[in-house]
């Protein structure tokens, strides 16, 4: 799992990690055509994260396309002051299901596989995660992205209900 630091036009430092590179084949009239599929995660460790895939005839081209795809699909997530998430949430992508729970300060990222990579690059330091249903790397990464996209803050919930945030604490 390669880590690179790249600069975006907004002058934020994005880190990219290659989660998986697979050699895939397509059967055509003349035989088998080889190409590569790369799954990448980019994040700035400040609450922005993206997952992308790229396919090309060589690995470098697939990685380049994966970075471009990940930049198109970036999301912002709300972090608490303890670098965790505000509440427990579920995420789904295909058959992959992920449960994310906020954890105590100092507990670290308790997760495995592509879930761990996505959470670390998002800047989350204290979280407990469990993958359910599928071991597919891409679907698990997208399930985490789905869960993080659906996170809500107290302020946003209060605004949606047209009440003051103090009423949520009672």
mmCIF file of the C-alpha atoms, coordinates in Angstrom:
data_MODEL
# 
_entry.id   MODEL 
# 
loop_
_atom_site.group_PDB 
_atom_site.id 
_atom_site.type_symbol 
_atom_site.label_atom_id 
_atom_site.label_alt_id 
_atom_site.label_comp_id 
_atom_site.label_asym_id 
_atom_site.label_entity_id 
_atom_site.label_seq_id 
_atom_site.pdbx_PDB_ins_code 
_atom_site.Cartn_x 
_atom_site.Cartn_y 
_atom_site.Cartn_z 
_atom_site.occupancy 
_atom_site.B_iso_or_equiv 
_atom_site.pdbx_formal_charge 
_atom_site.auth_seq_id 
_atom_site.auth_comp_id 
_atom_site.auth_asym_id 
_atom_site.auth_atom_id 
_atom_site.pdbx_PDB_model_num 
ATOM 1   C CA . UNK A 1 1   ? 0.000   0.000   0.000   1.00 0.00 ? 1   UNK A CA 1 
ATOM 2   C CA . UNK A 1 2   ? 1.786   3.008   -1.374  1.00 0.00 ? 2   UNK A CA 1 
ATOM 3   C CA . UNK A 1 3   ? 1.420   6.449   0.179   1.00 0.00 ? 3   UNK A CA 1 
ATOM 4   C CA . UNK A 1 4   ? 2.013   9.634   -1.809  1.00 0.00 ? 4   UNK A CA 1 
ATOM 5   C CA . UNK A 1 5   ? 1.440   13.259  -1.034  1.00 0.00 ? 5   UNK A CA 1 
ATOM 6   C CA . UNK A 1 6   ? -0.086  15.388  -3.779  1.00 0.00 ? 6   UNK A CA 1 
ATOM 7   C CA . UNK A 1 7   ? -1.054  19.053  -3.922  1.00 0.00 ? 7   UNK A CA 1 
ATOM 8   C CA . UNK A 1 8   ? -4.509  20.122  -5.016  1.00 0.00 ? 8   UNK A CA 1 
ATOM 9   C CA . UNK A 1 9   ? -5.377  23.519  -6.481  1.00 0.00 ? 9   UNK A CA 1 
ATOM 10  C CA . UNK A 1 10  ? -6.798  24.614  -3.094  1.00 0.00 ? 10  UNK A CA 1 
ATOM 11  C CA . UNK A 1 11  ? -3.297  24.161  -1.572  1.00 0.00 ? 11  UNK A CA 1 
ATOM 12  C CA . UNK A 1 12  ? -4.418  21.384  0.764   1.00 0.00 ? 12  UNK A CA 1 
ATOM 13  C CA . UNK A 1 13  ? -2.171  18.373  1.172   1.00 0.00 ? 13  UNK A CA 1 
ATOM 14  C CA . UNK A 1 14  ? -3.914  15.286  -0.135  1.00 0.00 ? 14  UNK A CA 1 
ATOM 15  C CA . UNK A 1 15  ? -2.532  11.870  0.625   1.00 0.00 ? 15  UNK A CA 1 
ATOM 16  C CA . UNK A 1 16  ? -3.265  8.974   -1.645  1.00 0.00 ? 16  UNK A CA 1 
ATOM 17  C CA . UNK A 1 17  ? -3.113  5.289   -0.853  1.00 0.00 ? 17  UNK A CA 1 
ATOM 18  C CA . UNK A 1 18  ? -3.373  2.501   -3.360  1.00 0.00 ? 18  UNK A CA 1 
ATOM 19  C CA . UNK A 1 19  ? -5.659  -0.077  -1.739  1.00 0.00 ? 19  UNK A CA 1 
ATOM 20  C CA . UNK A 1 20  ? -5.586  -2.699  -4.467  1.00 0.00 ? 20  UNK A CA 1 
ATOM 21  C CA . UNK A 1 21  ? -4.140  -3.278  -7.931  1.00 0.00 ? 21  UNK A CA 1 
ATOM 22  C CA . UNK A 1 22  ? -5.657  -6.181  -9.864  1.00 0.00 ? 22  UNK A CA 1 
ATOM 23  C CA . UNK A 1 23  ? -4.765  -7.602  -13.234 1.00 0.00 ? 23  UNK A CA 1 
ATOM 24  C CA . UNK A 1 24  ? -7.978  -8.186  -15.134 1.00 0.00 ? 24  UNK A CA 1 
ATOM 25  C CA . UNK A 1 25  ? -8.555  -9.846  -18.478 1.00 0.00 ? 25  UNK A CA 1 
ATOM 26  C CA . UNK A 1 26  ? -11.153 -9.451  -21.165 1.00 0.00 ? 26  UNK A CA 1 
ATOM 27  C CA . UNK A 1 27  ? -11.699 -12.224 -23.687 1.00 0.00 ? 27  UNK A CA 1 
ATOM 28  C CA . UNK A 1 28  ? -11.810 -10.830 -27.214 1.00 0.00 ? 28  UNK A CA 1 
ATOM 29  C CA . UNK A 1 29  ? -11.777 -12.401 -30.672 1.00 0.00 ? 29  UNK A CA 1 
ATOM 30  C CA . UNK A 1 30  ? -7.968  -12.560 -30.833 1.00 0.00 ? 30  UNK A CA 1 
ATOM 31  C CA . UNK A 1 31  ? -7.471  -13.946 -27.307 1.00 0.00 ? 31  UNK A CA 1 
ATOM 32  C CA . UNK A 1 32  ? -7.237  -12.307 -23.897 1.00 0.00 ? 32  UNK A CA 1 
ATOM 33  C CA . UNK A 1 33  ? -6.657  -8.598  -23.389 1.00 0.00 ? 33  UNK A CA 1 
ATOM 34  C CA . UNK A 1 34  ? -4.847  -7.726  -20.141 1.00 0.00 ? 34  UNK A CA 1 
ATOM 35  C CA . UNK A 1 35  ? -5.462  -4.509  -18.208 1.00 0.00 ? 35  UNK A CA 1 
ATOM 36  C CA . UNK A 1 36  ? -5.130  -3.265  -14.631 1.00 0.00 ? 36  UNK A CA 1 
ATOM 37  C CA . UNK A 1 37  ? -7.684  -1.984  -12.124 1.00 0.00 ? 37  UNK A CA 1 
ATOM 38  C CA . UNK A 1 38  ? -6.512  0.212   -9.241  1.00 0.00 ? 38  UNK A CA 1 
ATOM 39  C CA . UNK A 1 39  ? -8.584  1.178   -6.200  1.00 0.00 ? 39  UNK A CA 1 
ATOM 40  C CA . UNK A 1 40  ? -7.386  4.366   -4.512  1.00 0.00 ? 40  UNK A CA 1 
ATOM 41  C CA . UNK A 1 41  ? -8.339  6.395   -1.468  1.00 0.00 ? 41  UNK A CA 1 
ATOM 42  C CA . UNK A 1 42  ? -7.385  10.065  -1.146  1.00 0.00 ? 42  UNK A CA 1 
ATOM 43  C CA . UNK A 1 43  ? -7.813  12.209  1.942   1.00 0.00 ? 43  UNK A CA 1 
ATOM 44  C CA . UNK A 1 44  ? -6.383  15.256  3.670   1.00 0.00 ? 44  UNK A CA 1 
ATOM 45  C CA . UNK A 1 45  ? -6.784  13.957  7.263   1.00 0.00 ? 45  UNK A CA 1 
ATOM 46  C CA . UNK A 1 46  ? -8.985  16.977  8.021   1.00 0.00 ? 46  UNK A CA 1 
ATOM 47  C CA . UNK A 1 47  ? -12.396 15.555  7.168   1.00 0.00 ? 47  UNK A CA 1 
ATOM 48  C CA . UNK A 1 48  ? -12.211 15.226  3.374   1.00 0.00 ? 48  UNK A CA 1 
ATOM 49  C CA . UNK A 1 49  ? -12.101 11.796  1.756   1.00 0.00 ? 49  UNK A CA 1 
ATOM 50  C CA . UNK A 1 50  ? -12.647 10.178  -1.639  1.00 0.00 ? 50  UNK A CA 1 
ATOM 51  C CA . UNK A 1 51  ? -12.562 6.673   -3.144  1.00 0.00 ? 51  UNK A CA 1 
ATOM 52  C CA . UNK A 1 52  ? -11.908 6.058   -6.829  1.00 0.00 ? 52  UNK A CA 1 
ATOM 53  C CA . UNK A 1 53  ? -11.112 3.324   -9.313  1.00 0.00 ? 53  UNK A CA 1 
ATOM 54  C CA . UNK A 1 54  ? -9.152  3.473   -12.525 1.00 0.00 ? 54  UNK A CA 1 
ATOM 55  C CA . UNK A 1 55  ? -8.625  0.981   -15.327 1.00 0.00 ? 55  UNK A CA 1 
ATOM 56  C CA . UNK A 1 56  ? -5.837  1.142   -17.884 1.00 0.00 ? 56  UNK A CA 1 
ATOM 57  C CA . UNK A 1 57  ? -3.370  -0.959  -19.831 1.00 0.00 ? 57  UNK A CA 1 
ATOM 58  C CA . UNK A 1 58  ? -0.586  -0.161  -17.347 1.00 0.00 ? 58  UNK A CA 1 
ATOM 59  C CA . UNK A 1 59  ? -0.511  0.287   -13.571 1.00 0.00 ? 59  UNK A CA 1 
ATOM 60  C CA . UNK A 1 60  ? 0.616   3.931   -13.635 1.00 0.00 ? 60  UNK A CA 1 
ATOM 61  C CA . UNK A 1 61  ? -2.234  4.914   -15.950 1.00 0.00 ? 61  UNK A CA 1 
ATOM 62  C CA . UNK A 1 62  ? -4.747  3.066   -13.769 1.00 0.00 ? 62  UNK A CA 1 
ATOM 63  C CA . UNK A 1 63  ? -3.458  4.852   -10.639 1.00 0.00 ? 63  UNK A CA 1 
ATOM 64  C CA . UNK A 1 64  ? -3.643  8.236   -12.393 1.00 0.00 ? 64  UNK A CA 1 
ATOM 65  C CA . UNK A 1 65  ? -7.242  7.591   -13.457 1.00 0.00 ? 65  UNK A CA 1 
ATOM 66  C CA . UNK A 1 66  ? -8.084  6.356   -9.945  1.00 0.00 ? 66  UNK A CA 1 
ATOM 67  C CA . UNK A 1 67  ? -6.805  9.596   -8.393  1.00 0.00 ? 67  UNK A CA 1 
ATOM 68  C CA . UNK A 1 68  ? -8.881  11.662  -10.826 1.00 0.00 ? 68  UNK A CA 1 
ATOM 69  C CA . UNK A 1 69  ? -11.974 9.557   -10.034 1.00 0.00 ? 69  UNK A CA 1 
ATOM 70  C CA . UNK A 1 70  ? -11.396 9.866   -6.279  1.00 0.00 ? 70  UNK A CA 1 
ATOM 71  C CA . UNK A 1 71  ? -11.102 13.662  -6.549  1.00 0.00 ? 71  UNK A CA 1 
ATOM 72  C CA . UNK A 1 72  ? -14.475 13.750  -8.323  1.00 0.00 ? 72  UNK A CA 1 
ATOM 73  C CA . UNK A 1 73  ? -16.105 11.793  -5.498  1.00 0.00 ? 73  UNK A CA 1 
ATOM 74  C CA . UNK A 1 74  ? -14.727 13.574  -2.420  1.00 0.00 ? 74  UNK A CA 1 
ATOM 75  C CA . UNK A 1 75  ? -16.972 14.268  0.554   1.00 0.00 ? 75  UNK A CA 1 
ATOM 76  C CA . UNK A 1 76  ? -16.647 16.381  3.710   1.00 0.00 ? 76  UNK A CA 1 
ATOM 77  C CA . UNK A 1 77  ? -17.322 14.733  7.040   1.00 0.00 ? 77  UNK A CA 1 
ATOM 78  C CA . UNK A 1 78  ? -17.993 16.271  10.460  1.00 0.00 ? 78  UNK A CA 1 
ATOM 79  C CA . UNK A 1 79  ? -15.343 15.413  13.056  1.00 0.00 ? 79  UNK A CA 1 
ATOM 80  C CA . UNK A 1 80  ? -15.681 15.916  16.799  1.00 0.00 ? 80  UNK A CA 1 
ATOM 81  C CA . UNK A 1 81  ? -12.992 17.707  18.785  1.00 0.00 ? 81  UNK A CA 1 
ATOM 82  C CA . UNK A 1 82  ? -11.638 14.280  19.775  1.00 0.00 ? 82  UNK A CA 1 
ATOM 83  C CA . UNK A 1 83  ? -11.193 13.281  16.106  1.00 0.00 ? 83  UNK A CA 1 
ATOM 84  C CA . UNK A 1 84  ? -14.099 10.850  16.138  1.00 0.00 ? 84  UNK A CA 1 
ATOM 85  C CA . UNK A 1 85  ? -17.576 10.778  14.608  1.00 0.00 ? 85  UNK A CA 1 
ATOM 86  C CA . UNK A 1 86  ? -20.638 12.350  16.263  1.00 0.00 ? 86  UNK A CA 1 
ATOM 87  C CA . UNK A 1 87  ? -22.788 9.180   16.438  1.00 0.00 ? 87  UNK A CA 1 
ATOM 88  C CA . UNK A 1 88  ? -23.092 5.513   15.463  1.00 0.00 ? 88  UNK A CA 1 
ATOM 89  C CA . UNK A 1 89  ? -23.946 4.975   11.792  1.00 0.00 ? 89  UNK A CA 1 
ATOM 90  C CA . UNK A 1 90  ? -24.418 2.185   9.254   1.00 0.00 ? 90  UNK A CA 1 
ATOM 91  C CA . UNK A 1 91  ? -23.252 2.239   5.649   1.00 0.00 ? 91  UNK A CA 1 
ATOM 92  C CA . UNK A 1 92  ? -24.207 0.003   2.723   1.00 0.00 ? 92  UNK A CA 1 
ATOM 93  C CA . UNK A 1 93  ? -22.746 -0.557  -0.722  1.00 0.00 ? 93  UNK A CA 1 
ATOM 94  C CA . UNK A 1 94  ? -23.855 -3.653  -2.604  1.00 0.00 ? 94  UNK A CA 1 
ATOM 95  C CA . UNK A 1 95  ? -23.707 -6.602  -0.195  1.00 0.00 ? 95  UNK A CA 1 
ATOM 96  C CA . UNK A 1 96  ? -21.159 -4.873  2.044   1.00 0.00 ? 96  UNK A CA 1 
ATOM 97  C CA . UNK A 1 97  ? -22.415 -3.370  5.277   1.00 0.00 ? 97  UNK A CA 1 
ATOM 98  C CA . UNK A 1 98  ? -20.308 -1.370  7.734   1.00 0.00 ? 98  UNK A CA 1 
ATOM 99  C CA . UNK A 1 99  ? -21.016 -0.259  11.300  1.00 0.00 ? 99  UNK A CA 1 
ATOM 100 C CA . UNK A 1 100 ? -19.083 2.776   12.594  1.00 0.00 ? 100 UNK A CA 1 
ATOM 101 C CA . UNK A 1 101 ? -19.142 3.676   16.300  1.00 0.00 ? 101 UNK A CA 1 
ATOM 102 C CA . UNK A 1 102 ? -17.395 6.568   18.041  1.00 0.00 ? 102 UNK A CA 1 
ATOM 103 C CA . UNK A 1 103 ? -14.782 5.335   20.485  1.00 0.00 ? 103 UNK A CA 1 
ATOM 104 C CA . UNK A 1 104 ? -13.038 6.632   23.611  1.00 0.00 ? 104 UNK A CA 1 
ATOM 105 C CA . UNK A 1 105 ? -10.110 9.015   23.285  1.00 0.00 ? 105 UNK A CA 1 
ATOM 106 C CA . UNK A 1 106 ? -6.830  7.172   22.782  1.00 0.00 ? 106 UNK A CA 1 
ATOM 107 C CA . UNK A 1 107 ? -8.403  3.934   21.551  1.00 0.00 ? 107 UNK A CA 1 
ATOM 108 C CA . UNK A 1 108 ? -7.250  4.441   17.959  1.00 0.00 ? 108 UNK A CA 1 
ATOM 109 C CA . UNK A 1 109 ? -8.750  3.143   14.732  1.00 0.00 ? 109 UNK A CA 1 
ATOM 110 C CA . UNK A 1 110 ? -10.152 -0.319  15.410  1.00 0.00 ? 110 UNK A CA 1 
ATOM 111 C CA . UNK A 1 111 ? -10.973 -1.505  11.895  1.00 0.00 ? 111 UNK A CA 1 
ATOM 112 C CA . UNK A 1 112 ? -9.589  -3.747  9.199   1.00 0.00 ? 112 UNK A CA 1 
ATOM 113 C CA . UNK A 1 113 ? -8.919  -3.788  5.490   1.00 0.00 ? 113 UNK A CA 1 
ATOM 114 C CA . UNK A 1 114 ? -10.009 -0.933  3.271   1.00 0.00 ? 114 UNK A CA 1 
ATOM 115 C CA . UNK A 1 115 ? -12.233 0.398   6.079   1.00 0.00 ? 115 UNK A CA 1 
ATOM 116 C CA . UNK A 1 116 ? -9.143  1.252   8.131   1.00 0.00 ? 116 UNK A CA 1 
ATOM 117 C CA . UNK A 1 117 ? -7.446  3.050   5.233   1.00 0.00 ? 117 UNK A CA 1 
ATOM 118 C CA . UNK A 1 118 ? -10.515 5.194   4.502   1.00 0.00 ? 118 UNK A CA 1 
ATOM 119 C CA . UNK A 1 119 ? -10.959 6.156   8.173   1.00 0.00 ? 119 UNK A CA 1 
ATOM 120 C CA . UNK A 1 120 ? -7.269  7.009   8.687   1.00 0.00 ? 120 UNK A CA 1 
ATOM 121 C CA . UNK A 1 121 ? -7.072  9.209   5.589   1.00 0.00 ? 121 UNK A CA 1 
ATOM 122 C CA . UNK A 1 122 ? -10.269 10.981  6.661   1.00 0.00 ? 122 UNK A CA 1 
ATOM 123 C CA . UNK A 1 123 ? -8.496  12.078  9.848   1.00 0.00 ? 123 UNK A CA 1 
ATOM 124 C CA . UNK A 1 124 ? -10.523 9.971   12.272  1.00 0.00 ? 124 UNK A CA 1 
ATOM 125 C CA . UNK A 1 125 ? -8.371  8.864   15.215  1.00 0.00 ? 125 UNK A CA 1 
ATOM 126 C CA . UNK A 1 126 ? -10.837 7.184   17.632  1.00 0.00 ? 126 UNK A CA 1 
ATOM 127 C CA . UNK A 1 127 ? -13.378 4.838   16.087  1.00 0.00 ? 127 UNK A CA 1 
ATOM 128 C CA . UNK A 1 128 ? -14.622 1.271   16.149  1.00 0.00 ? 128 UNK A CA 1 
ATOM 129 C CA . UNK A 1 129 ? -15.702 -0.281  12.829  1.00 0.00 ? 129 UNK A CA 1 
ATOM 130 C CA . UNK A 1 130 ? -17.046 -3.654  11.771  1.00 0.00 ? 130 UNK A CA 1 
ATOM 131 C CA . UNK A 1 131 ? -17.436 -4.990  8.235   1.00 0.00 ? 131 UNK A CA 1 
ATOM 132 C CA . UNK A 1 132 ? -20.448 -7.228  7.664   1.00 0.00 ? 132 UNK A CA 1 
ATOM 133 C CA . UNK A 1 133 ? -21.701 -9.222  4.702   1.00 0.00 ? 133 UNK A CA 1 
ATOM 134 C CA . UNK A 1 134 ? -18.905 -8.971  2.161   1.00 0.00 ? 134 UNK A CA 1 
ATOM 135 C CA . UNK A 1 135 ? -15.119 -9.042  1.923   1.00 0.00 ? 135 UNK A CA 1 
ATOM 136 C CA . UNK A 1 136 ? -15.066 -7.051  -1.321  1.00 0.00 ? 136 UNK A CA 1 
ATOM 137 C CA . UNK A 1 137 ? -12.480 -4.288  -0.884  1.00 0.00 ? 137 UNK A CA 1 
ATOM 138 C CA . UNK A 1 138 ? -14.166 -1.737  -3.157  1.00 0.00 ? 138 UNK A CA 1 
ATOM 139 C CA . UNK A 1 139 ? -17.673 -2.263  -1.741  1.00 0.00 ? 139 UNK A CA 1 
ATOM 140 C CA . UNK A 1 140 ? -16.397 -2.013  1.847   1.00 0.00 ? 140 UNK A CA 1 
ATOM 141 C CA . UNK A 1 141 ? -14.589 1.259   1.064   1.00 0.00 ? 141 UNK A CA 1 
ATOM 142 C CA . UNK A 1 142 ? -17.732 2.635   -0.592  1.00 0.00 ? 142 UNK A CA 1 
ATOM 143 C CA . UNK A 1 143 ? -19.884 1.478   2.349   1.00 0.00 ? 143 UNK A CA 1 
ATOM 144 C CA . UNK A 1 144 ? -17.649 3.484   4.725   1.00 0.00 ? 144 UNK A CA 1 
ATOM 145 C CA . UNK A 1 145 ? -17.968 6.497   2.414   1.00 0.00 ? 145 UNK A CA 1 
ATOM 146 C CA . UNK A 1 146 ? -21.760 6.049   2.416   1.00 0.00 ? 146 UNK A CA 1 
ATOM 147 C CA . UNK A 1 147 ? -21.820 5.950   6.223   1.00 0.00 ? 147 UNK A CA 1 
ATOM 148 C CA . UNK A 1 148 ? -19.571 9.017   6.570   1.00 0.00 ? 148 UNK A CA 1 
ATOM 149 C CA . UNK A 1 149 ? -21.683 10.950  4.056   1.00 0.00 ? 149 UNK A CA 1 
ATOM 150 C CA . UNK A 1 150 ? -24.805 10.363  6.177   1.00 0.00 ? 150 UNK A CA 1 
ATOM 151 C CA . UNK A 1 151 ? -23.281 11.674  9.419   1.00 0.00 ? 151 UNK A CA 1 
ATOM 152 C CA . UNK A 1 152 ? -25.128 14.589  11.026  1.00 0.00 ? 152 UNK A CA 1 
ATOM 153 C CA . UNK A 1 153 ? -24.050 17.188  13.565  1.00 0.00 ? 153 UNK A CA 1 
ATOM 154 C CA . UNK A 1 154 ? -26.199 18.516  16.414  1.00 0.00 ? 154 UNK A CA 1 
ATOM 155 C CA . UNK A 1 155 ? -26.395 21.876  14.646  1.00 0.00 ? 155 UNK A CA 1 
ATOM 156 C CA . UNK A 1 156 ? -27.651 20.333  11.388  1.00 0.00 ? 156 UNK A CA 1 
ATOM 157 C CA . UNK A 1 157 ? -30.238 18.195  13.201  1.00 0.00 ? 157 UNK A CA 1 
ATOM 158 C CA . UNK A 1 158 ? -31.474 21.226  15.140  1.00 0.00 ? 158 UNK A CA 1 
ATOM 159 C CA . UNK A 1 159 ? -31.744 23.288  11.942  1.00 0.00 ? 159 UNK A CA 1 
ATOM 160 C CA . UNK A 1 160 ? -33.723 20.520  10.212  1.00 0.00 ? 160 UNK A CA 1 
ATOM 161 C CA . UNK A 1 161 ? -36.175 20.380  13.121  1.00 0.00 ? 161 UNK A CA 1 
ATOM 162 C CA . UNK A 1 162 ? -36.355 24.188  13.505  1.00 0.00 ? 162 UNK A CA 1 
ATOM 163 C CA . UNK A 1 163 ? -35.303 24.106  17.163  1.00 0.00 ? 163 UNK A CA 1 
ATOM 164 C CA . UNK A 1 164 ? -32.317 25.368  19.137  1.00 0.00 ? 164 UNK A CA 1 
ATOM 165 C CA . UNK A 1 165 ? -29.393 22.950  19.603  1.00 0.00 ? 165 UNK A CA 1 
ATOM 166 C CA . UNK A 1 166 ? -29.773 23.192  23.395  1.00 0.00 ? 166 UNK A CA 1 
ATOM 167 C CA . UNK A 1 167 ? -33.130 21.346  23.175  1.00 0.00 ? 167 UNK A CA 1 
ATOM 168 C CA . UNK A 1 168 ? -31.361 18.280  21.733  1.00 0.00 ? 168 UNK A CA 1 
ATOM 169 C CA . UNK A 1 169 ? -29.290 17.840  24.909  1.00 0.00 ? 169 UNK A CA 1 
ATOM 170 C CA . UNK A 1 170 ? -32.336 17.607  27.209  1.00 0.00 ? 170 UNK A CA 1 
# 
